[in-house]
Amino acid sequence: MSDERTIKSLYTDGACIGNPGPGGWGVLVNFNDDSIHEMGGAQEQTTNNRMELQAAIAALRLVTSTGQTEPVTLYTDSEYVRKGITSWIASWKRNGWRTSQGKPVLNQDLWEMLAKLNSQQVKWKHVKGHSGNPGNERCDAIARAFASGQQPSLQQAAANPLALEESNNPKLESSQVPLDRTMKDSPMPEEPAADSLPREIRVAQLRNLIETLQIADEIASKGYLIASSELADFMDINASAVTSRGDRWVWRNWVVSRVRREGYQILWQLERVD
């Protein structure tokens, strides 16, 4: 990628109202040409630590998708995330995902995802939260906005030098949307034209979509049942939008059917249709 734009550093942050409660995460990507790209997302019921992890996962997923081999620094204000991925996780794995006290490791699903994306090229750095660091403050604002149910304006890296000069244009900025918001059940800002995004971002979007579709195929073929909140995360829609669609509906190449209720959870099944 020597002739292409490369990622220089990333800032990540998570937020939660109530903890547990509505949550949000934010990522700020700094490229070597001084352009930036912002991402974010929301979760209806979660914890602050899960949002911190989700932000780091989204950041590393982008790095992996670009195929970049150059070193990149990831800044987080969560010592839980930094120490977990650089130190604690080794002993967790050896102990069968148990802590030194023999208790199950919390958020194991996210830790496993983060571990698969992590590599030697990633340098983990801690930054003190709410200390005036511009990258951290911006990620915090994005995460808090999503946690509050708002749709923040996100800046996206321009595809060429001319577009970079327009990146501070309020009209352009107001049209930006996060990468993970590919499905929308509520009014959202208009998506920018695909040509306005750098190639590495477009490729990352496509790879993330393919990964999502492959997971859906596996869920369907193996007959896994997933809860409404899990289905909402998977499809990137609000959990309320899942149940409001009825007991049987179509999503892309799959029929989604309500199977049964277990306690407070509704379980769903996917069936592939071509």
C-alpha positions as CSV (number, residue, x, y, z in Angstrom):
1,M,0.0,0.0,0.0
2,S,3.0,2.3,-0.4
3,D,1.3,4.3,-3.2
4,E,-2.1,4.4,-1.4
5,R,-3.4,6.2,1.6
6,T,-2.6,4.3,4.8
7,I,-4.0,4.5,8.3
8,K,-1.7,6.2,10.7
9,S,-3.7,6.1,14.0
10,L,-7.1,5.4,15.4
11,Y,-9.0,6.7,18.4
12,T,-11.8,4.7,19.9
13,D,-14.3,5.3,22.7
14,G,-17.6,3.9,24.1
15,A,-20.4,5.3,26.1
16,C,-23.4,4.0,28.0
17,I,-26.4,5.7,29.6
18,G,-27.2,3.8,32.8
19,N,-24.6,1.1,32.4
20,P,-26.3,-1.2,31.5
21,G,-28.5,0.9,29.2
22,P,-28.5,2.5,25.8
23,G,-24.9,2.6,24.4
24,G,-22.9,4.0,21.6
25,W,-19.3,3.8,20.2
26,G,-17.1,6.0,18.1
27,V,-14.0,5.7,16.0
28,L,-11.8,8.4,14.5
29,V,-9.4,7.2,11.8
30,N,-6.3,9.3,10.9
31,F,-4.7,8.7,7.5
32,N,-1.1,9.5,6.5
33,D,-2.3,12.3,4.2
34,D,-4.0,14.1,7.3
35,S,-7.5,13.2,6.2
36,I,-9.8,11.6,8.7
37,H,-12.7,9.2,8.7
38,E,-15.3,8.8,11.5
39,M,-17.5,5.8,12.4
40,G,-20.0,5.0,15.1
41,G,-23.0,2.9,16.1
42,A,-25.5,2.3,18.8
43,Q,-26.8,-0.6,20.9
44,E,-30.1,-0.4,22.8
45,Q,-29.1,-2.4,25.9
46,T,-25.5,-2.8,26.7
47,T,-22.6,-1.8,29.0
48,N,-19.8,0.8,28.8
49,N,-17.2,-1.9,28.5
50,R,-18.9,-3.6,25.6
51,M,-19.1,-0.4,23.8
52,E,-15.4,0.3,24.4
53,L,-14.7,-3.2,22.9
54,Q,-17.0,-2.7,20.0
55,A,-15.3,0.5,19.0
56,A,-11.9,-1.2,19.1
57,I,-13.3,-4.1,17.0
58,A,-14.7,-1.7,14.4
59,A,-11.3,0.1,14.2
60,L,-9.3,-3.1,13.7
61,R,-11.8,-4.5,11.3
62,L,-11.2,-1.5,9.1
63,V,-7.4,-1.9,9.3
64,T,-7.7,-5.6,8.4
65,S,-10.0,-5.0,5.5
66,T,-7.6,-2.5,3.9
67,G,-4.8,-5.1,3.9
68,Q,-2.5,-2.5,5.4
69,T,0.9,-3.9,6.7
70,E,2.3,-0.6,8.1
71,P,2.2,-0.1,11.9
72,V,-0.8,1.7,13.3
73,T,-1.4,3.1,16.8
74,L,-4.8,2.7,18.5
75,Y,-5.6,5.1,21.3
76,T,-8.2,4.2,23.9
77,D,-9.1,5.7,27.2
78,S,-10.1,2.3,28.5
79,E,-7.5,0.5,30.5
80,Y,-9.9,-2.4,30.5
81,V,-9.5,-2.7,26.7
82,R,-5.8,-2.0,26.5
83,K,-4.7,-4.2,29.4
84,G,-7.1,-6.9,28.4
85,I,-5.9,-7.3,24.8
86,T,-2.2,-6.8,25.6
87,S,-1.8,-8.7,28.9
88,W,-4.8,-10.4,30.5
89,I,-6.1,-12.2,27.4
90,A,-3.2,-14.7,27.3
91,S,-4.0,-16.1,30.7
92,W,-7.8,-16.0,30.0
93,K,-7.2,-18.3,27.1
94,R,-4.9,-20.6,29.0
95,N,-7.5,-20.9,31.8
96,G,-10.4,-21.7,29.4
97,W,-11.7,-18.1,29.5
98,R,-11.7,-18.0,33.3
99,T,-10.3,-15.2,35.4
100,S,-7.7,-15.8,38.1
101,Q,-10.6,-16.2,40.5
102,G,-12.1,-18.9,38.4
103,K,-15.0,-16.8,37.2
104,P,-16.1,-16.6,33.5
105,V,-14.5,-13.8,31.6
106,L,-17.1,-11.1,30.9
107,N,-17.7,-10.1,27.3
108,Q,-15.9,-13.2,26.0
109,D,-17.6,-13.0,22.6
110,L,-16.2,-9.5,22.0
111,W,-12.7,-10.4,23.4
112,E,-12.5,-13.3,21.0
113,M,-13.4,-11.1,18.0
114,L,-10.9,-8.5,19.1
115,A,-8.2,-11.1,19.5
116,K,-8.7,-12.4,16.0
117,L,-8.3,-8.9,14.5
118,N,-5.3,-7.9,16.7
119,S,-1.8,-8.2,15.3
120,Q,1.8,-7.1,15.9
121,Q,1.3,-4.1,13.7
122,V,-1.2,-2.6,16.2
123,K,0.4,-0.5,19.0
124,W,-2.0,0.0,21.9
125,K,-1.8,3.3,23.7
126,H,-3.8,4.6,26.6
127,V,-5.0,8.2,26.6
128,K,-6.6,9.9,29.6
129,G,-10.3,10.5,29.0
130,H,-11.8,14.0,29.1
131,S,-8.4,15.6,29.3
132,G,-8.7,17.7,26.1
133,N,-7.2,15.3,23.7
134,P,-9.0,16.2,20.4
135,G,-9.2,12.6,19.1
136,N,-10.5,11.2,22.3
137,E,-12.9,14.1,22.8
138,R,-14.3,13.6,19.3
139,C,-14.8,9.9,19.8
140,D,-16.5,10.5,23.1
141,A,-18.9,13.0,21.4
142,I,-19.8,10.4,18.7
143,A,-20.3,7.6,21.2
144,R,-22.5,9.7,23.5
145,A,-24.6,11.0,20.6
146,F,-25.4,7.4,19.5
147,A,-26.1,6.4,23.1
148,S,-28.6,9.2,23.3
149,G,-30.4,8.1,20.2
150,Q,-29.0,10.9,18.0
151,Q,-27.5,10.7,14.5
152,P,-24.2,12.7,14.6
153,S,-22.7,14.1,11.5
154,L,-19.7,12.0,10.7
155,Q,-16.8,13.2,8.6
156,Q,-15.5,10.9,5.9
157,A,-12.1,10.9,4.2
158,A,-12.3,12.3,0.8
159,A,-11.3,10.2,-2.3
160,N,-9.0,12.9,-3.8
161,P,-7.1,16.1,-2.9
162,L,-9.8,18.3,-4.3
163,A,-12.4,16.7,-2.2
164,L,-10.2,17.1,0.8
165,E,-10.4,20.8,0.4
166,E,-14.2,20.5,0.7
167,S,-14.1,18.3,3.8
168,N,-14.9,21.3,6.1
169,N,-18.0,22.2,4.1
170,P,-21.0,21.9,6.5
171,K,-23.2,20.6,3.7
172,L,-20.8,17.8,2.8
173,E,-20.3,16.9,6.5
174,S,-24.0,16.7,7.2
175,S,-24.4,14.0,4.7
176,Q,-22.0,11.6,6.2
177,V,-23.1,8.3,7.8
178,P,-21.3,5.6,9.8
179,L,-20.0,2.6,7.9
180,D,-21.9,0.1,9.9
181,R,-25.3,1.8,9.2
182,T,-26.1,-0.1,6.0
183,M,-29.7,-0.8,7.0
184,K,-32.0,1.9,8.2
185,D,-35.5,1.7,9.8
186,S,-35.6,5.4,10.7
187,P,-34.8,8.6,8.7
188,M,-31.1,8.9,8.2
189,P,-28.9,11.5,6.4
190,E,-28.4,10.8,2.7
191,E,-25.5,8.6,2.0
192,P,-22.6,10.2,0.1
193,A,-21.9,8.9,-3.4
194,A,-19.7,5.9,-3.5
195,D,-17.1,7.7,-5.5
196,S,-16.7,10.2,-2.7
197,L,-15.2,7.5,-0.5
198,P,-11.6,6.3,-0.7
199,R,-11.1,2.9,-2.3
200,E,-10.0,1.3,1.0
201,I,-13.2,2.3,2.7
202,R,-15.4,1.0,-0.1
203,V,-13.5,-2.3,-0.1
204,A,-13.9,-2.5,3.7
205,Q,-17.7,-1.9,3.4
206,L,-18.0,-4.7,0.8
207,R,-15.9,-7.1,2.9
208,N,-18.0,-6.4,6.0
209,L,-21.2,-7.0,4.0
210,I,-19.8,-10.3,2.6
211,E,-18.8,-11.4,6.1
212,T,-22.3,-10.6,7.4
213,L,-24.0,-12.6,4.6
214,Q,-21.6,-15.6,5.2
215,I,-22.5,-15.5,8.9
216,A,-26.2,-15.5,8.0
217,D,-25.6,-18.6,5.8
218,E,-23.9,-20.4,8.7
219,I,-26.7,-19.5,11.1
220,A,-29.3,-20.8,8.7
221,S,-27.5,-24.0,7.6
222,K,-26.7,-25.1,11.2
223,G,-30.2,-24.2,12.5
224,Y,-28.9,-21.8,15.2
225,L,-31.6,-19.8,17.1
226,I,-30.7,-16.1,17.8
227,A,-32.4,-13.6,20.1
228,S,-34.1,-10.4,19.0
229,S,-31.2,-8.3,20.3
230,E,-28.6,-10.5,18.5
231,L,-30.6,-10.4,15.3
232,A,-30.8,-6.6,15.6
233,D,-27.0,-6.4,16.0
234,F,-26.5,-8.7,13.1
235,M,-28.8,-6.7,10.8
236,D,-27.9,-3.3,12.2
237,I,-31.4,-2.3,13.1
238,N,-33.2,-1.4,16.3
239,A,-34.4,-4.4,18.4
240,S,-37.9,-2.9,18.3
241,A,-37.8,-3.1,14.5
242,V,-37.2,-6.8,14.7
243,T,-40.4,-7.6,16.7
244,S,-42.5,-5.0,14.8
245,R,-42.1,-6.9,11.5
246,G,-44.2,-9.8,12.7
247,D,-43.5,-13.5,13.1
248,R,-42.2,-14.2,9.6
249,W,-40.5,-11.8,7.2
250,V,-37.8,-11.7,4.5
251,W,-34.3,-10.2,4.8
252,R,-32.1,-10.4,1.7
253,N,-31.8,-14.1,0.9
254,W,-33.3,-15.4,4.2
255,V,-36.8,-15.9,5.7
256,V,-36.7,-14.9,9.4
257,S,-39.2,-16.7,11.5
258,R,-40.2,-16.4,15.2
259,V,-39.7,-19.8,16.9
260,R,-40.4,-19.4,20.6
261,R,-39.9,-17.3,23.7
262,E,-37.4,-18.1,26.4
263,G,-37.9,-16.0,29.5
264,Y,-37.7,-12.4,28.3
265,Q,-36.1,-13.3,24.9
266,I,-37.7,-14.1,21.6
267,L,-35.7,-16.6,19.5
268,W,-35.6,-16.4,15.7
269,Q,-34.5,-18.8,12.9
270,L,-33.1,-18.0,9.5
271,E,-34.0,-20.1,6.4
272,R,-32.1,-19.6,3.1
273,V,-34.3,-18.9,0.1
274,D,-32.9,-18.3,-3.4
